[in-house]
Amino acid sequence: MTNSLILLHEQDDSGILRLTLNDGARRNALSEAMLAELGAAFAAAGNDPAVRVIILAANGPAFCAGHDLKEMTAGRAGPDSGKAYFAMVMDMCSGVMQAIVNCPKPVIAEVTGVATAAGCQLVASCDLAIAATTAQFSTPGVHIGLFCSTPMVALSRNVADKHAMEMLLTGDMTPAARAAEIGLINHAVAPEDLRAATMLLARKIAAKSSMTLATGKRAYHAQRDMPLAQAYAYASGVMVDNMLARDAEEGIGAFIEKRAPLWQDA
């Protein structure tokens, strides 16, 4: 993967890929260009065996301000008042959010500033999130007559209904400490400690078998909306297949023999 002007790529020897939103002039808005860059980046990372964990970070005071409203407004010039254009942008955005969820690599959001509307959706779509104590989150569409319906999908899969509805109905900013309390993020840390805390978590995960992580992430999302009996039947099948994998045999053997496992990622 190569850097673009608006999305930076940095990968270290441990397999941690850092994707950094770099369009500070537009508060890292999810423009058409940004959505295209993110979609391509997650597709490539998902298929790259050298990538073990992905960190999604941002430069500038805003993590992500959501959709580019100036770009969206310009789309109204079409003969259908923008309907086809709006549908295309929403489809692109939904595709990126699903690409994060479906990516076999764990994705960690590292949030330095405000994450609003689809920017909040971006954080909620990641597997894990660590934010600076100065970060804030909101779904403020109600302020401009536009309910945050697509951010609602990711938000409602992270926090309890009452908390999600409060954010959606009021549009108020949620401080990082409160976001951690309700489960939108994992931890809120001092701004100067944010990168180190994120890297510590990423390295811990990167040290695991990538086959095991991919198996678990896929199974987690598949079972969560199943009825209980169906979920157990499905998860039992996943466990059987997982037990037959080389890394499970190696990991169990290493545990019994009291040594470090040698992962083959298979």
Backbone torsions as a table, in degrees:
resi	resn	phi	psi	omega
1	MET	NA	142.0	180.0
2	THR	-115.2	153.6	-179.9
3	ASN	-70.7	144.2	166.7
4	SER	-110.6	177.5	178.9
5	LEU	-68.8	-30.5	-172.4
6	ILE	-106.4	-9.4	176.4
7	LEU	-140.0	114.2	-177.2
8	LEU	-94.7	145.1	179.3
9	HIS	-120.8	132.6	177.4
10	GLU	-144.8	123.8	-177.8
11	GLN	-126.6	133.9	179.7
12	ASP	-101.2	179.9	-174.8
13	ASP	-70.2	-16.5	-179.5
14	SER	-88.1	0.6	178.1
15	GLY	89.4	16.3	178.1
16	ILE	-92.7	118.6	179.0
17	LEU	-100.1	124.7	176.9
18	ARG	-105.4	117.7	173.2
19	LEU	-103.3	123.7	-175.0
20	THR	-119.9	117.5	173.9
21	LEU	-64.0	129.3	-170.1
22	ASN	-136.5	46.8	178.4
23	ASP	-123.9	59.3	-174.9
24	GLY	-58.2	-30.8	-179.0
25	ALA	-62.7	-28.6	177.4
26	ARG	-109.8	22.1	178.6
27	ARG	53.9	37.4	177.9
28	ASN	54.3	37.8	-179.9
29	ALA	-62.8	153.9	178.8
30	LEU	-85.2	70.1	175.0
31	SER	-68.3	171.4	174.7
32	GLU	-56.5	-43.2	-178.2
33	ALA	-64.8	-42.7	-179.6
34	MET	-66.4	-41.9	178.7
35	LEU	-62.3	-40.7	178.8
36	ALA	-64.1	-42.2	179.4
37	GLU	-64.1	-44.3	-179.6
38	LEU	-65.6	-43.4	179.3
39	GLY	-59.4	-44.8	179.5
40	ALA	-66.3	-39.3	-178.0
41	ALA	-65.5	-43.5	-179.5
42	PHE	-71.4	-34.2	176.5
43	ALA	-63.8	-45.4	-179.3
44	ALA	-66.1	-44.2	-178.5
45	ALA	-64.5	-37.6	-179.7
46	GLY	-62.6	-28.9	-178.1
47	ASN	-99.4	2.1	-176.7
48	ASP	-98.8	111.5	-179.3
49	PRO	-64.5	-17.3	179.2
50	ALA	-77.8	-16.7	178.8
51	VAL	-91.8	125.3	-179.0
52	ARG	-111.2	-33.5	179.0
53	VAL	-143.9	145.1	178.0
54	ILE	-117.3	130.7	172.4
55	ILE	-108.2	130.1	176.8
56	LEU	-107.8	111.5	-175.9
57	ALA	-122.6	-175.7	-179.0
58	ALA	-153.4	146.9	171.3
59	ASN	-96.9	147.0	177.4
60	GLY	99.2	175.3	-175.4
61	PRO	-72.4	-18.5	179.5
62	ALA	-112.6	131.7	172.4
63	PHE	-65.9	-52.9	176.7
64	CYS	-167.3	128.7	-177.3
65	ALA	-92.2	10.0	179.5
66	GLY	88.3	-155.4	-178.7
67	HIS	-64.7	152.2	176.3
68	ASP	-79.3	100.8	-173.1
69	LEU	-68.5	-28.4	176.0
70	LYS	-67.6	-41.5	177.8
71	GLU	-65.1	-41.5	179.5
72	MET	-64.7	-41.3	179.7
73	THR	-63.6	-39.7	177.9
74	ALA	-61.1	-28.5	179.6
75	GLY	-66.8	-15.7	179.6
76	ARG	-69.2	-11.7	-176.3
77	ALA	-71.2	-11.8	-179.4
78	GLY	-66.3	162.0	-178.1
79	PRO	-62.4	-21.4	178.7
80	ASP	-100.1	20.5	-179.1
81	SER	62.3	20.4	173.9
82	GLY	101.1	1.0	-174.7
83	LYS	-57.7	-48.7	-179.1
84	ALA	-65.3	-39.1	179.5
85	TYR	-65.8	-46.4	179.1
86	PHE	-59.7	-41.8	179.7
87	ALA	-62.9	-39.1	179.3
88	MET	-64.8	-44.4	-179.3
89	VAL	-65.9	-43.4	179.2
90	MET	-63.6	-36.1	177.2
91	ASP	-66.7	-41.3	176.6
92	MET	-61.3	-46.0	-177.6
93	CYS	-65.4	-45.8	178.7
94	SER	-61.6	-35.5	177.9
95	GLY	-63.9	-40.6	178.0
96	VAL	-65.5	-44.8	-179.6
97	MET	-61.6	-41.5	178.5
98	GLN	-70.8	-31.1	176.8
99	ALA	-63.4	-35.7	177.3
100	ILE	-67.1	-46.6	-179.8
101	VAL	-64.2	-41.0	-175.8
102	ASN	-85.6	-9.3	178.3
103	CYS	-62.1	131.3	-178.9
104	PRO	-70.5	-11.0	179.8
105	LYS	-95.8	138.8	175.4
106	PRO	-60.5	139.2	-178.2
107	VAL	-120.6	126.8	-178.9
108	ILE	-115.7	124.9	173.1
109	ALA	-84.9	132.1	175.3
110	GLU	-114.1	103.2	-166.8
111	VAL	-105.3	116.8	-177.7
112	THR	-98.3	-29.9	-175.2
113	GLY	-132.9	-148.5	-177.9
114	VAL	-76.7	143.9	175.9
115	ALA	-129.2	106.3	-173.1
116	THR	-120.5	149.4	176.6
117	ALA	53.3	-122.2	-179.9
118	ALA	-64.8	-17.9	173.2
119	GLY	-70.3	-38.4	173.5
120	CYS	-66.4	-39.0	175.8
121	GLN	-59.4	-39.5	179.4
122	LEU	-61.8	-43.9	177.7
123	VAL	-64.2	-45.0	-178.0
124	ALA	-65.8	-26.2	-179.6
125	SER	-76.7	-21.6	179.8
126	CYS	-72.4	156.1	-179.0
127	ASP	-68.2	-37.6	-178.2
128	LEU	-139.1	159.4	177.9
129	ALA	-149.9	132.7	172.7
130	ILE	-123.1	133.6	-176.4
131	ALA	-127.9	152.6	170.0
132	ALA	-68.9	151.1	179.3
133	THR	-62.8	-16.6	179.3
134	THR	-87.8	-7.1	-178.5
135	ALA	-72.1	154.0	176.5
136	GLN	-140.6	154.6	-174.2
137	PHE	-133.1	142.4	174.8
138	SER	-160.6	158.8	171.3
139	THR	-120.5	81.9	-165.8
140	PRO	-91.6	16.3	-176.7
141	GLY	-54.9	-33.2	-178.4
142	VAL	-60.4	-22.3	179.3
143	HIS	-69.4	-24.4	-176.4
144	ILE	-119.0	19.3	176.3
145	GLY	77.0	21.0	-176.7
146	LEU	-133.1	97.6	-178.5
147	PHE	-61.5	137.5	-177.5
148	CYS	-77.9	69.6	-173.4
149	SER	-70.6	-41.7	178.7
150	THR	-74.7	-41.3	171.7
151	PRO	-57.8	-31.0	178.4
152	MET	-56.3	-36.2	-177.4
153	VAL	-61.0	-49.7	-180.0
154	ALA	-71.8	-41.4	-178.5
155	LEU	-60.3	-44.5	-176.7
156	SER	-70.0	-13.3	176.3
157	ARG	-95.3	3.6	179.0
158	ASN	-116.0	-37.5	-173.8
159	VAL	-125.1	163.2	179.9
160	ALA	-65.6	157.3	-173.8
161	ASP	-54.7	-45.7	-176.9
162	LYS	-62.2	-40.3	-179.8
163	HIS	-69.9	-41.7	178.6
164	ALA	-62.1	-46.1	-178.2
165	MET	-66.0	-35.7	177.1
166	GLU	-61.3	-44.6	179.0
167	MET	-65.0	-42.1	-175.5
168	LEU	-72.4	-37.9	-175.5
169	LEU	-82.3	-29.6	-178.9
170	THR	-96.7	-31.8	-175.1
171	GLY	72.7	8.4	-177.8
172	ASP	-68.8	154.4	174.4
173	MET	-72.4	137.9	176.1
174	THR	-110.7	116.2	179.5
175	PRO	-64.8	159.1	-176.7
176	ALA	-57.3	-41.5	-179.1
177	ALA	-60.8	-41.7	178.3
178	ARG	-69.9	-37.6	177.8
179	ALA	-60.2	-35.5	176.5
180	ALA	-70.5	-37.9	179.9
181	GLU	-62.7	-38.9	-175.5
182	ILE	-92.1	-3.7	174.1
183	GLY	94.7	8.1	176.9
184	LEU	-70.6	-34.6	175.0
185	ILE	-128.4	164.7	-180.0
186	ASN	-83.4	-45.0	-175.3
187	HIS	-146.3	149.6	169.4
188	ALA	-115.8	125.2	-176.0
189	VAL	-128.4	164.3	178.1
190	ALA	-59.0	142.2	-177.0
191	PRO	-52.5	-38.5	-178.7
192	GLU	-71.6	-14.8	-179.9
193	ASP	-101.9	-2.2	-170.5
194	LEU	-61.8	-51.8	-176.4
195	ARG	-63.0	-42.4	-179.4
196	ALA	-64.3	-40.4	179.5
197	ALA	-66.0	-40.5	178.9
198	THR	-66.2	-43.1	-179.4
199	MET	-66.7	-35.5	177.5
200	LEU	-61.4	-44.9	178.7
201	LEU	-66.7	-42.2	-179.2
202	ALA	-63.5	-42.7	-179.6
203	ARG	-66.1	-37.8	178.2
204	LYS	-60.2	-43.3	-179.5
205	ILE	-72.8	-40.4	-178.3
206	ALA	-62.4	-22.3	-179.7
207	ALA	-76.6	-9.2	-179.4
208	LYS	-86.9	167.7	175.2
209	SER	-64.8	123.9	-179.8
210	SER	-66.8	-29.3	175.4
211	MET	-63.4	-44.0	-179.4
212	THR	-64.9	-42.9	179.8
213	LEU	-64.1	-43.0	179.3
214	ALA	-64.5	-40.8	177.9
215	THR	-60.9	-46.2	-177.4
216	GLY	-68.2	-42.0	-179.7
217	LYS	-64.0	-44.7	179.1
218	ARG	-62.2	-43.8	-178.4
219	ALA	-68.1	-38.0	-179.9
220	TYR	-57.5	-50.2	-177.3
221	HIS	-71.1	-31.2	-179.3
222	ALA	-70.0	-38.3	-173.0
223	GLN	-87.7	-19.0	-166.4
224	ARG	-64.0	-28.4	-179.8
225	ASP	-105.0	9.0	177.5
226	MET	-81.9	153.1	168.2
227	PRO	-58.9	155.8	-171.9
228	LEU	-54.4	-51.1	-177.5
229	ALA	-62.5	-40.5	179.3
230	GLN	-66.1	-39.3	179.3
231	ALA	-62.7	-43.2	179.0
232	TYR	-66.8	-38.5	178.2
233	ALA	-63.7	-43.9	178.9
234	TYR	-64.4	-48.6	-177.4
235	ALA	-65.0	-33.7	176.8
236	SER	-63.3	-40.9	176.7
237	GLY	-64.1	-39.9	177.1
238	VAL	-62.3	-42.5	179.4
239	MET	-62.5	-40.8	178.9
240	VAL	-61.0	-49.5	179.9
241	ASP	-62.7	-40.0	179.2
242	ASN	-63.4	-40.7	178.8
243	MET	-61.6	-28.9	-178.8
244	LEU	-83.0	-8.3	-179.5
245	ALA	-74.4	152.5	-177.8
246	ARG	-63.1	-39.1	-177.7
247	ASP	-68.7	-31.5	176.1
248	ALA	-68.0	-42.6	177.7
249	GLU	-61.8	-43.3	178.8
250	GLU	-66.2	-44.6	-177.7
251	GLY	-64.4	-42.6	178.7
252	ILE	-67.1	-40.8	177.9
253	GLY	-62.4	-42.2	179.5
254	ALA	-64.6	-38.0	178.2
255	PHE	-63.3	-45.8	-179.7
256	ILE	-65.1	-39.6	-177.5
257	GLU	-86.2	1.0	177.7
258	LYS	56.1	54.3	177.0
259	ARG	-139.3	168.2	178.2
260	ALA	-77.1	137.1	179.0
261	PRO	-72.3	151.9	175.5
262	LEU	-112.3	96.3	-174.1
263	TRP	-72.3	140.5	172.5
264	GLN	-108.1	-2.8	-178.5
265	ASP	57.1	40.1	-178.9
266	ALA	-147.6	NA	NA
